[in-house]
């Protein structure tokens, strides 16, 4: 499974939105109804899943699905 699809599936499981309806521009809080605290918890599970770790300042920049996707791909060394 590719990383982006796997990440979308995780977001889908968390939000109840269908993975194919989730777009990179979607804001976690406003579009997907995930509070900041829930997002931090979710990102922690993403870190565990992909065996990566983000710095606090990187977490502060995650607002949209695309932000998280790009950060994960960057940490994994995947060219996007």
C-alpha positions in Angstrom: 0.0 0.0 0.0 1.4 3.4 -0.8 2.0 5.9 2.0 -0.5 8.5 0.9 -3.3 6.0 0.6 -2.5 4.5 3.9 -2.5 7.9 5.5 -5.9 8.7 3.9 -7.3 5.4 5.2 -6.1 6.4 8.7 -7.8 9.8 8.4 -10.9 8.1 7.1 -11.0 5.7 10.0 -10.6 8.6 12.5 -13.2 10.9 10.9 -15.7 8.6 9.2 -15.2 10.4 5.9 -14.6 8.1 2.9 -11.0 8.1 2.0 -11.7 9.0 -1.7 -13.5 12.1 -0.5 -10.7 13.5 1.6 -8.7 16.2 -0.2 -5.3 17.7 0.6 -6.7 21.1 1.1 -9.2 19.9 3.7 -8.6 21.6 7.1 -8.6 19.1 10.0 -10.5 21.4 12.3 -12.9 23.2 10.0 -13.6 20.5 7.3 -13.0 17.3 9.2 -14.2 18.4 12.7 -11.0 17.3 14.5 -10.1 19.6 17.4 -6.5 20.6 17.9 -6.2 18.2 20.9 -7.6 15.3 18.8 -5.3 16.2 15.9 -2.2 16.0 18.2 -3.4 12.6 19.4 -4.0 11.4 15.8 -0.6 12.7 14.7 0.9 10.7 17.5 -0.7 7.5 16.2 0.6 8.4 12.7 4.1 8.8 14.1 3.8 5.4 15.7 2.4 3.8 12.5 5.1 5.1 10.3 7.9 4.9 12.9 8.7 8.6 12.6 8.7 11.6 15.0 7.9 15.2 14.5 9.3 18.2 16.3 6.8 20.4 18.2 7.2 23.3 15.7 6.3 20.9 12.9 3.1 19.9 14.7 2.1 23.6 15.0 2.2 23.8 11.2 -0.2 21.0 10.5 -3.5 22.5 9.6 -4.6 20.5 6.5 -4.5 16.9 5.2 -1.9 18.1 2.7 0.3 19.5 5.5 0.3 16.2 7.3 0.8 14.2 4.1 3.8 16.3 3.1 5.3 16.1 6.5 5.0 12.3 6.6 6.4 11.9 3.1 9.3 14.2 3.9 10.2 12.3 7.0 10.0 9.0 5.1 12.2 10.4 2.3 9.4 9.9 -0.3 9.4 12.3 -3.2 6.0 14.0 -3.5 
